[in-house]
Amino acid sequence: MNVERQLAKTIPLYPLLISLYPPLMLLAANLGQVPLAETWRVMAGSLLFGLLVYGGLRLLLGNWSRAAILSAFLLVLFFSYGHVYKLVEYREVMGIVLGRHRTVAAVWLAITVLGGWLLLRRRQYPASIHQILNAVAGVLVLLAASQVVYPLARSEVRIRQLADNAEARLIDYTDVSGNLPDVYWIILDGYGRADALLEDYHFDNSEFLDALKGLGFVIPECSMSNYPMTAFSLTATLQMNYQENFTPYNWQEDERKDYLTHHYLLEHNPVRARLDALDYEIIAFQTEYWFANVLDADTYLARPPEPASKLTKYEQMYVCTTGLCPIFEAYLTYIRRNYGVPVDRYKYRYDEIQFTLEALKKIPARDGRKFVMAHVLGPHDPFVMNAEGEYVEYGARREGYPQEVQYLNRRVLDIIQTILEQSETPPVIVVQGDHGWEMHNRTKILNAYYLPGVADQVYAEITPVNTFRIILNQYFGGTFELLPDKSYGVGPRGLADFTLVEPSCASTP
């Protein structure tokens, strides 16, 4: 009786906290890659599942104490299954392949039965056990929540500061008249410079570059990205400045992956502001990188959802961390075999690239002035196509990179020819890598400019931070001074350790 009174004062909340912890940690680990709107359904579903397990065992056992302990044990096993499976996937011990669901599931079932039997042998558990478990689970949830809430709160403060300081960064433009050109900014993610491709992959890209030159493009041989990471590179290009010059905090010392701030800066920038003022239609494409999605564009083109599943990518990722993983993967296999729907691991990337390329080719036929931002996630891993454009699951294997380059070369040339043929006024076209690929050549990028009448403004060492300074000056009444061209490469501590690197040219070793 005394135990029951103590237990009444210590409500076992830890089964519910255990259910909340996995989606919180998954969100914290992928905060820069997951839109918050996609997470609430997972949070609610996980919490509801824990409640059902907890409540169901209470009804079955007639005892809160035993129900709480057993449900916590079962929930830990359920939410950890997928993580353990990934650790042992493809591994063998004494000729036995451990990384199969049949093996891992069998072990998990044995642990479940044995552990459950041992836990149920006790008729009651002291209140102190529940107090300790409540405390441990509570601390874990608070730590996970802090890794979500603190970055979000910090980003909100920074965004407000940026909004307050926006007017201070405006300049006066001169009047423009006549037929203004459409502007196409095509980002090929991870597309390296010719000398880098030759050095790293023994791939000669001269045929593609010569074809661009034949169409009137200028290709600066010494061009480098300003930053080695997508978010920083795209932001610097559209803000036409270096991060330290337009952000209210020190990017060199502060958190590198403040993607909410990057997202704000990509949607609110002087390039878009100027073209908006000139009645341009802003056209953007969906990418897997939510922070790079200009959701409030006048026209936002997104590919249809994955037919094999109603779940978002985040939800699919979450499901495959749980005990539902073998069921979900079996479902995808069933869909593939019986309905001919490809649901291979990287098919979403392939479909996205194909959608963007096809939709981009149709843009020139649209009426009115257009500013087109097309971010193609190739030749970035996972590499998902061969040189003919067929779906191939290369993943991160090196041979996949030059294969994607070859295919993209052909498609981009076709798109550019369509743009040139269907444009009443000669357009402005920029084809740019946001960064290179191999770490030692990370800042060496493809950078190609079609600038009718002003091609002589492009110089060999130009970096993307000056791209739109030239374009706005030459076509849209801008009065920007060009900035010194600087490139921050990969430092000793890794990709996010930005270190100023010396310029290098394609013609130099």
C-alpha positions, 0 to 999 in steps of 0.5 A: 500500500505504501508503494502504491501511495509513493507511486501515486506521487511519482507518475511514470512519465518516462515511457512517453518521454522515451517516445518523444526523444527519438524524433527530437534527436532525429530533428536535431541531427538534421535541423538544417535539412528538414522543414519544421512543418514536416516534423509535427506529424512524426512527433505526434505519431511517436507520442501517440504510439508510446501512449498506446503501448503504455496504456495497453499494457496498463489495461493488460497487467492492471498495474501502472508500475509493471506497465511503465517498466515493460513499456519503456523496455519495449519502446527502447527496443522498438526505437533503436532497431533501425539504428542497430540494423544500420550498424551491422548492415552488410557485416558478416561473422563466421560466414553469417550475414548479420546485416539482414532484417531476418537476423536482426529481427530474430535477435530483437525478438529473442531479447524482447521475449527474454527481457519481458519475461524477466521484467514481469517476474516482479509484481511491483517496482519501487517508486524510486525506480520510476523517479530515476527513470523519469529524471533520466528520460526527462534530461535526455528530452530536454537535451534533445529539445535544447539542440532544436530550440536554441538554434531556432531561437538564435536564428530568429534573432538573427533574421530580425536583425537582418530585416532591421538592417536591410534598408541600410544595404540598399543603393540607388539605381539609375533608370533603365529602359528598353527590352530588358533580358531574362536572367537564368541562374543555373547552379550545378551543385558540386560541378568542378572546374576543368583542371580539377576534373582532369586531375581528380577523374582524368576527365577531359571536359573541353568538349563541353566548354568549347561548345559553351564558348561556341554559343557565346559563353565566357568561361573564366579559367581561374574562377573559384567559389567563395565558400566550400558549402552550398548554403554559404556559396549561394547566399554570398552570390545573391547577397553579392557580398561576403558573409561577414559583411552582411550578417550581424554575427561572426561567421568565422567563429559562430555556428556554421549550419544556421540554415534558417538564416541562410534560407531567409537570406536566399529569399531576401536579397538585393538581386531579387529586390531589384528584379522584383522592382522591374516586374520580373517573374521570380521562378524557382525550383524545389530541391532536397535542400529545404534551405535553398528553396525560395518558397515565396517565388512568384512561380515555385516549381516542385516535382510531384510527390513520391508515388510509392509512399505518402510519407515525406523523406523525414518521415521515411527516415524516421520509420527506418530507425524504428522496428517498422523498418523491415515492414516499410522496406518490404512494402517498398519492394512490393510496390516496385515488383507489382506496380513497376514503381521504382523506389530504389534508395536514391530514386528521389534524387534522380526524379528531382534532377529530371524534373528540374531539367525538363521544367527548365527547358519549358521556361523560355516559352513563358511570357514576361520578364523572368528571373530563373533560379534553377538549382540542380543537385548534380553532379552531387552525390548520391550519384544516380545516373550514367552518362546516358541518363539512365538511373544507376545507383552509384551512391558515393562511388567515385565513378558516378561523378564523371558519369553525371557530369557527362549527362548534365553537359548534354542536357544543359547544352540542350537547355541553353540552346532552347533558351537562346532560340526562344528568347526575343531579347538575348538573355543573361545566362549563368551556369555555375557550380556552388563548389567543387567536389574533391576536398583538395579542389573544393573551391575550383568551380565551373563558372560560365557567363552568357552576357550579351554585349558586355562579355568583356566584363568577365575576368579570369579570377572572378568569383560568384560574389561579383556575378550579380554586381556585374549583371546589375551594373550592366543591365539594370542600373546598378552602381556596385563596385566590384569586390576583391575576389576571395575564396574560403576553402576547407580548413584543417578541422574539416569542411566547415573550417573556412580557411582563406585559400590562394587563387589558382588557375586552370593553366597552373599546376 
